[in-house]
Structures are given as C-alpha cells and as structure tokens.
Amino acid sequence: MMMRDSEEHVMRYCDQLSRTNSTALVRVKSPQVYSVNGDKKEGILHPDGSFMKTWHEILLVSCVLAVFVDPFFFYLPMINDDNKCIVLDKRLEVAAICFRLITDMIYVVNIVLQFLCPCKIKDPRDIGRTRILTNPQEIRKRYLSTYFVVDVLAILPIPQVVIPITFQERKGLNSLNYRKFLKALALLQYVPRIFRHGKTNEIQQNSKIYPCESCIEFVSVYPRESCTGCLWYFFSIEREMGCWYFVCRKDDGCKLPSSFSCADHGFANYTLLLNDNCPVQTPNTTLFDFGIFLHALQSDTVSSTDFLQKIMFCFWWGLKNLSSLGQNLDTSSYFWENCFAVMISLYGLLLFLYFIGNLQMYMQLKTSKQLKILKNKKERAVIKDKKKSIQSWINRNGLDTLMEDIMFHTGQSLDEKEDINIDNPFDLLPIYLKIDIKHHLSLPLLEKVPIFQNGSQNLLKHLVCDYLKHVYYYEGSYIVKAGEPLDRMLLITEGVIWKFASSSEETVSSSWVCLEKGQFCGEELLDWGFKSTSPSPCLSNLPISPMTLKTHTKVEAFVLTADDLMGLLRQHYVTPPSHAASAALNVISER
C-alpha cells in the first residue's frame, strides 16, 4: 500500500511538472563561425581578392622591368670621334621609350586603382590588427595625402625628353649650366622611382613569381651597380664635351657650334685642334685631366654601338668600385668628378653595411625559422596526443554520434593554444552539446534510481537540462565523509569511488563498496527533498552520510546538489501526503 502511495506521489509530481513547466528547454544552435578578420572577399577590387593579387604581381614585374630599363637612357649619347660630335643611338632610344611607356602605363592604371580600391589600414581600436577601408572619400583622401605626389613624379617622362634635348640643336641654350640642370633633373627622378621600387618589397615577399630570396636581393642590388656604371658612362661623354668646350673657348680661331650634335656637324672643322689638346690614347694631364673617366674614353666604350658589351662593361666598373669603396679611383681636381667619387665611396660603404645587416638578419631568421619548425612539430605532436585523448573520452562515453561536433569545438581551443584539461573536455563545449551529452549519459542512470523508475520522462529531462552539473574529482579526493551532511547525489560516468564506513566494528566485506561507471550514490538526498512539506526544505535536516565517499581514480560525474534540488522543488512544488514521503523513503531504503 505504501509502495503504491509513493508511486502515486511521484506521478502526481511529474504531472504537475509537465503542466507548470514554463522553462522548457530550447536547443541552442551552434553559433555561426566567421573568419578571423570578419571580412568577406567580395568584389573584384578587394585587397585580398584574386584580381588584386594578380595585379600586384603585374605591378611587381613592371617595377623590376623599370629597374633594368631606366639606366638605358643614359647610354643613348655616343661620341663620333671622327667629327667630334654627339650622336644618339636611335635603336636603343626607341626600345627604351617603348619599355618605359609600358611600365608607366601600368603604373598609371595602378594610380587609378589606388583611388578606387579598398585598402587595409591599422585599426586604432585594436593594436596589431588591420581593417578594410571602404569609404571612397576616405580612400581618395588617404592616397592623396600619402603616395600620390611620389607616384606622379615617378611617371613623368623626364629622361625621354631631357636627355635627347641636351644634345639637340638649341641656339643660345647649350650652355654647360643648362645641360647640368637637365642632367640633374633626370637624375632627381630616380628618387621617387627608387622609392616606388621600395614599396614593392612586401609584394616581392608574398609573390609566387620569385623562386628564391636571392632573386629578390639581386633585383634590389642591381640598380646600385647599374646606376653607377651608366652615370660613369654618361659623365665620361660630358667630360670629353667639356674638354672640347674648354679648348675651343681658349682658341681664337675656334667658333663654338650651336650644339654638340652631329646634325650640326659639331666640332668637325677643329678635329686636329681637339685631338692635340684633348688627348685620350696618350693622355696629358697638363693639357686636360680626364681623371676616372679616361678608361671609358680609351676603351672606345663611349663610341661603341654594341649595347650589351657597353652595359656589361659599365656594370662591371660600377660593381668593382662600389665593392672596393672607390679606393682605386684616381681623380682629377675637377669638383663634380670628386663629388661622384665620394658618392661611390659612401654608397659602397652603405652597401657593405647593408650586406652585413642582411647576412646577420638571414642567419637569425634561419635559426629562428628552424626553432619555429621544431616548436611547431612539438606543438603538433602535443595537439595530436590531446586529440587522441579526447577521442578516447568520446569512445569511452559512447558519444560517437557527437564526435564531429565535439572534435570541432575542442579543436578550435587546441589550435588557439589554450591551456585546456583534456581529461575533462566537457567544459569546452557549447551549451547545445553539453545538453546532448547530459541526455546521453545521465538519463540511463536516472532511470535506475528507484524513485524515478515509474516517473515521467519530463521530470528526468528537466533534471538533466537545468539542475544536473558536470563535476570532476581528482584521484584520492574526499567527496563526503561519514558523519557529515550528505548534500549531493552523484551519477558516475567515469572512474571508481570507494564507499566505506569509518567504524572499525564493521567487517571488511560490509565496510567497503566499489562504485564504478554507470552507478550512483547519495540517493538519500532525494528522500530529504521529496518528504518535505515545504517548497524550501531546511538544510539543517539534511541526511547524515553513514559512509565515506573517496575517489580511487579520477572521476567524472553529474551531480545534483541540495541547493539545486531545492530550486527544483520551489519551481515545481506539489504538496505531498505525509504517508507518500514515508513510502518514498521505504523505496529508497529497500535498495
């Protein structure tokens, strides 16, 4: 009779729970996963899009081509020694202008794209991260205030116009000062163009068109030697022209021509005079000292039409003197010649320091890269072991159907190198997975508890979803000791718990009980809750544990505490008959 009353009480409690349960469980969906920076690669002009990556590689090739082509303009003038005049290499001029036109047109398109493309900027609100600037007005304002002027100066057709004009017939304008101004104008354009080449370093490092770092370094170093060699060639011609000008002004019978161009016949009428006073093959420093430019004049490099031979000879001269810091240069007293020699010496020293710095940097990078590879290997091995441990935890608990979701969420924490407890991955999971695991592991154990065996599933699910908590005990931990209040019920999902009496009078067989996975303990707490006539049972009346509970191994369990049980009773309280509580107690005690 009492058993029937106890079952009726539990059924009444479950029915009341199903009618008044206003806190029904809603499954929480997995949150949508976004990329780290939160940006989507939409639009053809997105800075990380395929089009812009391809365009950056085209721009890189254009800049590399410009590095090789720009010195060509200084090789245009040649000396016609028979007529003592200057002639331009027309084939080289056409080739240089065409190549320069191609590179400049590509950069004009790049200037237009700079006004249109979203760009990456540093986020002032988050140090170390970048954001995409998409406001057209801000994009234009930013470009106009940074690189626009430099880019425009870099594409002005100065060498195409200035160098041919220097040797064309311009009466009244062919003074030495005028030519110096034009030469300085052509040389100054190298500043924005070299600066533009420096802006491509990041593209070089990220580009796939460079097979090795040495190629990048060659492209970075080549302009130095090439520029030095072409200037040496150009100044050699200027120096001989200066000798012609100096000799003709001193001789009363020599009339200065309107230009040095062969189209104006140059100094053809004064060949003997110039050969005697501007000797090259048998130099006379008393008459005129050519200084460091004599070798270019004696080797007929300034008269050669073989462009490859000419450029390689000048490149070797520049490389040799830069590497020796200009120590072998025997200069004259000419001011600008000495300035050029000083520039070579200082430039060579800077290149030497640059080389030493790069060598140290590459050695450090190589060492750090090797250390990083070893560190990554160790981290990957550790992560692999941790994933195996998590998979073992999944298999032990029969969660194979949830393995993909569990591995995904725990894998994110592992990839972020978070310090996690792989023996207890439950806390790393989102709410919806925790609820699924609670259902899977706890419901079968709750159904074994006598007071719930004939109860409604709604009560069990409500306990699982809202009140059961996942706990983890280390080996040798005391859960509760004999004589202490019993304030929790455990559903063991992993590990072993010893349940024993502290009294020495008890026999060994009756004193020690081993509780393993799939068992529970502390069910006396349910009797304390259900026999109460109040929605808030008094904690002073908690049952006293007659046994000590101590973990033998690491233990995972779901726990229902006295406070949680009181919360359940307050929310879904049904006044029980007095005899029903006694019946429930009898059911538990009969176990």
N, C-alpha and C positions, 0 to 999 in steps of 0.2 A: 504494500500500500504506500509506504514511504517512498519507494523507488519510483512508483507511478507519479506521486505528487512532485518529486524532484524533476522528472522529465517534463511534466506539465508546466512547471515553473520556468524551465529553460526555454520551452517552446513559446510560452507567453512573452518572455523577454525578447526572443528573436522576432516574433511577430510585431511587437512594439517597435523594435529597432527598424524593421523594414518599413513601418508606417511613418515613423518620425525622422527617418534618416534624411536630413536636409543637406548633408555634406557628402553627397555621392561622389565617388571617385571619377575624375575625368583624366583620361590618359594624356600625359604630356607628350606632345610630339617632339621629335628630335629637332633641335634648332638648325636653321639653315646655315651651312658653312660657306663663308666667303673667303676670298683670297686675303692674304696678309695685308696688302695695302688698300684693299677695298675698291680698287679701280677695275673697271672692265675695259678690255682692249677693243673699244668700239670706235669706228671711224677710221678713215684711211690715213688721217694725219695724226693719229695718236702716237706719242713719242715712243711707245713700246711696240707699235704695230709693225707688221712685216714690211709695209711700204717704206716707212721711215728708216727702218734698219737697212733696207736695200739702198735707199737714197744716201744714207750716211756712208755706206761703202763706196758708192759712186763719187761722193764728195772727197773721200779719202784718196781714191785713185787720182782724182783731179788735182788734189794738192800735191801728191807725190810727183805727178807729171809736171806741175808748175815748178817744183823744186829743180827738176832737170832742165826745164826749158828756159827759165828766166835768165840764166847766165849766157844764153845763146846770143842775146842782143849785143853783148859787149865784144863778141867775136865778129861782128858784122864788118867793121872797118879793116881794110888791108892796105899795106903800103906797096905802091908801084914804084920800085926803086929806080926804074929807068927814067920815069918822068917826074920823080919826086912829088908824088901826089897821093891822095887817098881815094880808094875805090871801095864800094860796098859789095859784099858777097850777096848777090841777088837771090840765089837759090836758098841760101841759109836764111835770108830775110823773109822770104815767102813762107818757108817751113816754120820759122819762129813765130811769125804773126799768126799763122793758122793754128798752131798749137796753143798760143796764148789766147786766141779768140775762143777756142773750145773751152779751155779752163775758166776763162772769165764768164762765158755764158752759163756754164754750170753754176758758178758762184752767184751770178745774178738771180738764177732760179732759186738758189738757196736763200738769198736775201728776201725774196718774195715769200718763201715758205716760213721764214722767221717771223713774218708779220701775221701768218695765218695759223701756224701750228701751236697747239697747246704745248706747254713746256713744264719741266719739272723744276720746282723751287724748294728750298728748305722750309720746312714747316716751323714757324716761330713758336708754336704752341707745343711742339713735340720735338725736342732736340734729337738730332740724329736721324730723323725721318724726313721724307720728302712728300710733296703733294703735287697734283697736276693743276696748273694754272690754265683755266679755260675761258676766262673773260677776255674777249677780243681787244677791248680798250686797254686793259692792263697788260696784255701780251705786247701790243704795239708800244706802249709807254715804256715797258721794261727793255725792249730791244733798242729803241731809240736812245735810251739813256746808258746803254752799255756798249754793244759792239757795232752799231750801225755805222758810225763815222769811220771806224777802223776798216770795216768791210768795203765801204765805198772807196776809201783811199787805196785799198789793195787792188781794186779792179780798174782804176784809172789807166788809160793807155799811154802812160808816160814814156816808157822805153821805146815803144813802137814809133812814137812821134819825135821824141827828143834826140835820140842818137842819130837817125838819118839827117835831121835838120842841122846837127852840129857840123856836118861836113858838106852840106849843100851850099850853093852859091847864094849868099845873103850879104850884099854890099853894105858896108857900114856896121854890120853886126858880128863879123867874125873876129872879134877881139878875143884875147885869151880869157879875160874876165867873163865874157858872155859864155864861152864854152865851159868854163869852170862852173858857172851857175847851172847850166843844163846838165852837166855831169853830176853835180851834187843833187839835183832834182831827181835824176834817175836812180841814184844810189839811195836816197832817202825813202823811196818807195819800198825798198827791201824791208824796212822796219815793220810796216803793217802786214806785209806778205809773210814775213817770218813769224810774226805774232799770230797770224791766221794759221800757219802750219803748226804752231804750238798748241792751238785749240783742238787739233785732231789727235792728240796723244791718247785721250780716252777712247776715241773711235778705234785707233790702232790696237789698243789692248783688247778691245772687245770684238774686233773684226776677225772673221774666219779666213780672210784672204791672205793673211800673213802666216807662213808656215812656221816661223820661229822668231824669237826675240831679236836675233842678230840682224834680221832683215829690217826690223824697226829701227835698230840702232844705226844701221848703215844709212837709212833714209834720213835719220836725224843728224848724222855726222857729215854726209856727203856735201850738203850745201856749204859748209865751212871751207873745205878744201877747194871746192869748185869755184866758190865766190872769190877766194883769194887768188886762184890761178887766173880767172878771167879778168880781174882787176889788174893783175900784173901785166897781162897781155894788153889791155886797153891803155894802161898808163905808159907802157913801152912805146906805143904808137904816139901818144901825146907827147912823150919826152923827145922823140925824134922830130915831131912837128915843132916843138918848142925850139929845138936847135935850128931848124930851117928859119923860123921866125926871127930868132936872135941874130943869126948870121946876116940875113937879108936887111935887117934894120941897121946893122953896122956898116954895110957896104953901100956906098952912094950909088953905085951902078945897078943895084938890085931894086926892082919895083915889086912891092908886095902885091900878090894877086888878090882878087876879091874873095877867094876861098881856097881851101886846100884840096878841093875836089878835082878829080881828073877830068870832069866835064868842063872845068875852067882851065885845064892844062897845068894847073898847079905851078910848080917851080921848074917846068921843063926847060926853060931857057937858061937856068942857072945851075944845071946839073954839076958841072965841073966845080963851080964855087962851093956848092954844098958838099960834094964829095971830099974836097980838100979841108973844109972847116968842120965837117961833121963826120969824121972817120969812124967806121964801125969795125971793119975787119982788122985795122991797125989803129986801135984807139989811142987818142992823145988827150989825156986829162987836162992838159994845159989849154987846149982849144975848147974842148967841151967834155964834161964828165957825165957819162950816161948812168954811172952807178950800178944799181941792182938790175937795171933794165937792159944792160949791154948784152947779156946772154940771149935774150929773146930776139934782139936785132941781129946778132951774129949767126944764130941758127936758122935765120930766114923764116922763123915761125910766123912773124908778122906779115910775111908775103905769101905764105902757103895757102893754097885753096883746098888742101886735104883737111877737111874739118875734123875727122876722127883723130888724125895724127896731132893736129893742133890742140884739141881739147884734152887729150891724154897727156901731152907734154906739159901743158899748163897745170893740169890737175896734179901731176907728179911734183911739179915745182912747189905748188901750194902745200901739198902733204909733207914734203921733205922739210920745208922751212917752218911749218907750224909745229911739226914733231920735234925739231931742234930748237924751238923757241926763237928762231931768227938769228941764231948765233953766227951763222956763216954768211950773213948778208953784209956786203961791203958797200956802203952807201956813199954818195957824194955829199956835197954841202947843201944840196937843194932841199928847201924846207919841207915841201909836201912829200918828197921821197922819204925823208926821215920820219915824217908822220906815219907814212904807210908801213915802214919798217917797225916802228914802235907798236903799231896796231897788230902786226903779225906776231911780234914777241908776246904782247899781252894776251892776244887771242889764243896763241898756242899754250900759254900758261893756264888760261881758263879751261881749255880743252883737256889739258893734263889733269887738272883738279876734277873736272867733270868725269874723266875716265876713272880716276881713283875712287871718286864717290860712288860711281855706278858699280865698280868692282866690289867695293865693300857692301853696297846695298844688295847686289846679286848674291854674294856669299851669305849674307844674313837671311835673305829671302829663301835661298836654297835650304839653309839649315832650319829655318822656321817652318818651311814647307814640309821637310822631312819629319820634323817633330809633330807637325799638324797631322800628317798622314798616319804616323804611329798612334797619335792620340785618337784620331777618328777610327782607326782599326780597333783600338781598345774599347772605345765607346760603342761601336757597332757590335762588338762581341758581348759587351755587358748588356746592351739593349736586346740582343738576340737571346741571351740567357734569361733575361727578365720576361721576354715574351713567351719563352718556353714554360717558365714558372706560371705565368698567367693562364696559358693554355692548359697546363696540368690542373690548375684550380678549377677551370671551366669543366674539364672532363670529370674531375672528382665529384663535382656537384651536379653533373648531368645537365649542363646548360649548353649543349651542343647547338641547339636551335638559335641561341642568342650569341654564339661565338663571334660572328662577323661584327655585330654592333659593339660588343664588349672590346674586341681587339682594336676596333677603330678608335674608340674613345680613350682607351688606355694607351694606344699607340701615339696619340697626339701628345699626351703627357710625357711619354718617353722621348719623343722627338724634340720636345722643348726642354729636355734635360732636367725635368723636375725631379726632386728627391721624393720618390714615392715608395710606399710599402707594398712590394709585390706579393707579399703573403696575404694582404688584405686589400685587393683592388676594388672592393665594393664601394668604398667612399669616393673613388674617382669617377664613378659613373653618373650619368644624368638621372633625373627623377624617374622618368618613364622606365628606364632599365632597372633601377632599384626596385620599383613596384613589381615588374615582371619576375625578378629574381625572388622577391619575397613570396609572391604567389607560388612559384615553383617549389621553393624549399620549405616554406612554413605551413602551407595548407595540409600536406600529408601528416605533419607532426601534430598540428592542432586537432586533426580528426582522431588522433589516438588518445587525446585527453578525455577521460570518461564523461565529464560534464558536458562536452561538446559532441559526443558521439551521435546523439539523436537530435542535435540542434540544426538550426537553419544555416545554410551556407552564407547568407548575408552577414551574420554575426562574425563568422570566421574571416570573410573578406574584409570586413570593416576593421577587425583587429589587425590584420596583415597590413592594410594600407595606411592606417592612421596611428596605430599605437605600438606595434612591434618595432624595435630598433635593433640594428645590427651592432654587435659588440665583438671585441677581440681580446682574448686573455693570453698573456704570455705563460710559458711553462713555469709551474711552481707557484702560480698566483692563487691566493685565497679568495674565493667568491663570497662565501659566508662561513662563519664559524659556529660550532654548536653553542647554543645558549644565546645567540644573537637574534635580533628580529629578522624574519625572513621577508625581505622586501622585493623579491623578484622571482619570476619563473623563467627558466631557460629552455629553449628549443635548440638542441645541439645539432649543428650542421657539419662540424669538422672537429676532430680531436677527441681526447679522453679526459674525463673528470672522475676523480676519486670521491666517493661519498662514504664517510666513515663516522663512527661515534667516538667521542673522546673518552668515554667511560672505560676503564680498564677491566671492569667486571664482565664486559660482553665478550663473547667468543669471537675468534678471528673470523670465522665464516659468516657470522651475523653482523660484524662490525664493518666490513669492507664491501663496498659495491662499486663496480666499474661501470660508468655510464659512457656510452660511445655515440657515434654519429647515428642520428635517427631516433634518439631517446630524449626525454625531457626530465626536468626536476623542478621543485618548488611549486608544484600544482596546488599546495595548501593555500597559496595566496588567493586562488580563485574562490575557495570556500570563504575566506575572510571577506572578500568583496560581495559575493552573492548572498551571504547570510545577513548582511547589514540591512537594517530597516531605514537607513538614511542614505540620500544620494552622496553624502560625504562621510564615508566610514572614518572612524578615528584611527589615526596612525598609532596611537598608544595601544590599540588592541591587535596589532599585527601578530601573527603567529610566531612562536619562538621555534627556531630551527633546532631539531634534535640531533642533526648530523652536520658535520663539517664538509663543505664542498671545496675541493682543491684541484687545480688543473694538473694533470700528469704530463700533458703535451700542450703545444699551442692549440687554443680552442677558438673556433668561430661559432657564434650562436646568435639567435634572435631572442631578445629579452622583452618581457612585459613587466614593468616596474609597478610598484604600488601607486605611485603618482599617476601613471598612465591609466591604470585600472580605475582609479577614482575619477579621472576625466571621462572615461567611457561611461561610468555609472551616472555621473552628473548629466551627461548629454542624453542618455537613453535610459533613464531610471524607470523601473516598474516596481511598485511596492509588492514584495514577495510575501506569501503567507509564512507564518513562523515555522510551520512544520515542513515547508518546502526547503527552507535553509538547512534544517536538520537532515532532510533527505539527501541534499546535495553533499553535505559533509560525509554522510554514510557512504555515498557512491565513491567519493574520493578515498575514504579510509579503507574501502574494500579492495582497493587495487593492490 
